[in-house]
Structures are given as C-alpha cells and as structure tokens.
Amino acid sequence: PQGTRDFGPKEMAIRERAFKAIISCFKRHGAEVIDTPVFELKETLTGKYGEDSKLIYDLKDQGGELLSLRYDL
C-alpha cells in the first residue's frame, strides 16, 4: 500500500542498531517499554480522542466490527 515499504537486511541492521541505542538511552532515564495495539474499537478511540477523532483512520473487519487505526502510533 502507498506509504509503506519493505526493509532489506542492510536497512534492518541499521534500524535495529538505531532502535537499540534509543531504547538504551530511554531506559537509562527511567522509561519502560510498552506494547499497544495499533487498532482498537472505533467507539473506544472516539471516546479517548474526542475532537481529534477526525485524525482516526476507520477500518471494518470481516466480522463487521468498526475498528480504527490509532494515529498516534
């Protein structure tokens, strides 16, 4: 899809080194690692972001649930 790309082995090695340095620095200063989903139920995100809901990208899964991509991730 437009706006996405593949990273080959050389690019991934560079990215991994960069992320390792960044994560190491953040942890030194007390940050903790979290992992959150990039999409949630639309009603959940609309409640969280209120007026910024226009920045939410809507999806519809095969089961009919209304989902949205989190723009902040």
FIPAVO-511961 format. One record per residue (C-alpha): x, z, y; residue in one letter; residue number from 1. Coordinates in pm, 1 decimal. Layout:
! FIPAVO-511961
[atom [X Z Y] 'A' NUM],
...
***
This chain:
! FIPAVO-511961
[atom [0.0 0.0 0.0] 'P' 1],
[atom [103.3 -52.8 360.2] 'Q' 2],
[atom [317.6 228.8 494.3] 'G' 3],
[atom [460.9 329.5 157.6] 'T' 4],
[atom [787.2 235.4 -5.4] 'R' 5],
[atom [998.6 284.0 -314.3] 'D' 6],
[atom [1333.4 459.7 -302.4] 'F' 7],
[atom [1609.6 341.1 -533.5] 'G' 8],
[atom [1872.7 566.8 -691.3] 'P' 9],
[atom [2113.6 547.2 -394.7] 'K' 10],
[atom [1843.6 627.0 -140.2] 'E' 11],
[atom [1710.3 911.6 -355.9] 'M' 12],
[atom [2057.2 1066.2 -386.1] 'A' 13],
[atom [2085.6 1068.3 -5.5] 'I' 14],
[atom [1733.8 1209.7 34.7] 'R' 15],
[atom [1795.9 1482.0 -224.4] 'E' 16],
[atom [2118.9 1590.5 -51.6] 'R' 17],
[atom [1942.7 1599.7 284.8] 'A' 18],
[atom [1645.7 1797.4 149.8] 'F' 19],
[atom [1879.1 2038.2 -30.6] 'K' 20],
[atom [2065.5 2108.8 296.3] 'A' 21],
[atom [1741.0 2154.9 490.4] 'I' 22],
[atom [1583.1 2380.9 227.5] 'I' 23],
[atom [1900.7 2587.4 202.6] 'S' 24],
[atom [1904.6 2640.3 581.2] 'C' 25],
[atom [1536.1 2733.7 590.0] 'F' 26],
[atom [1577.5 2983.5 304.2] 'K' 27],
[atom [1878.3 3142.6 478.6] 'R' 28],
[atom [1646.6 3218.8 768.0] 'H' 29],
[atom [1371.7 3369.0 553.8] 'G' 30],
[atom [1147.9 3071.7 479.4] 'A' 31],
[atom [973.3 3045.8 146.1] 'E' 32],
[atom [883.3 2732.2 -47.5] 'V' 33],
[atom [515.9 2644.3 -94.3] 'I' 34],
[atom [339.5 2351.0 -257.2] 'D' 35],
[atom [-6.8 2248.3 -141.5] 'T' 36],
[atom [-229.9 1956.4 -240.3] 'P' 37],
[atom [-224.0 1651.8 -15.2] 'V' 38],
[atom [-600.5 1615.9 -53.7] 'F' 39],
[atom [-891.2 1860.0 -55.9] 'E' 40],
[atom [-1268.5 1855.5 -48.3] 'L' 41],
[atom [-1380.4 1699.3 279.6] 'K' 42],
[atom [-1601.0 1997.3 369.1] 'E' 43],
[atom [-1303.9 2233.4 333.0] 'T' 44],
[atom [-1083.8 2031.0 566.4] 'L' 45],
[atom [-1360.5 1971.5 818.6] 'T' 46],
[atom [-1408.4 2348.3 836.9] 'G' 47],
[atom [-1035.4 2410.2 879.2] 'K' 48],
[atom [-962.3 2148.7 1146.5] 'Y' 49],
[atom [-1288.7 2134.5 1341.9] 'G' 50],
[atom [-1244.2 1891.6 1631.5] 'E' 51],
[atom [-931.5 1747.2 1472.5] 'D' 52],
[atom [-1142.5 1622.2 1180.1] 'S' 53],
[atom [-1108.8 1269.9 1323.6] 'K' 54],
[atom [-747.7 1287.8 1200.7] 'L' 55],
[atom [-860.1 1337.1 838.2] 'I' 56],
[atom [-849.0 1033.4 609.3] 'Y' 57],
[atom [-1157.4 1020.0 388.0] 'D' 58],
[atom [-1148.7 928.4 18.5] 'L' 59],
[atom [-1409.5 916.1 -254.4] 'K' 60],
[atom [-1310.5 995.5 -610.2] 'D' 61],
[atom [-1458.7 829.3 -916.0] 'Q' 62],
[atom [-1680.8 1130.5 -979.2] 'G' 63],
[atom [-1845.2 1091.1 -638.4] 'G' 64],
[atom [-1685.8 1391.1 -463.7] 'E' 65],
[atom [-1594.9 1341.9 -98.4] 'L' 66],
[atom [-1224.2 1410.0 -61.7] 'L' 67],
[atom [-987.3 1381.8 231.9] 'S' 68],
[atom [-613.3 1347.4 278.8] 'L' 69],
[atom [-451.6 1622.7 481.7] 'R' 70],
[atom [-297.0 1456.4 785.5] 'Y' 71],
[atom [-55.8 1744.8 843.3] 'D' 72],
[atom [119.0 1675.4 513.3] 'L' 73],
***
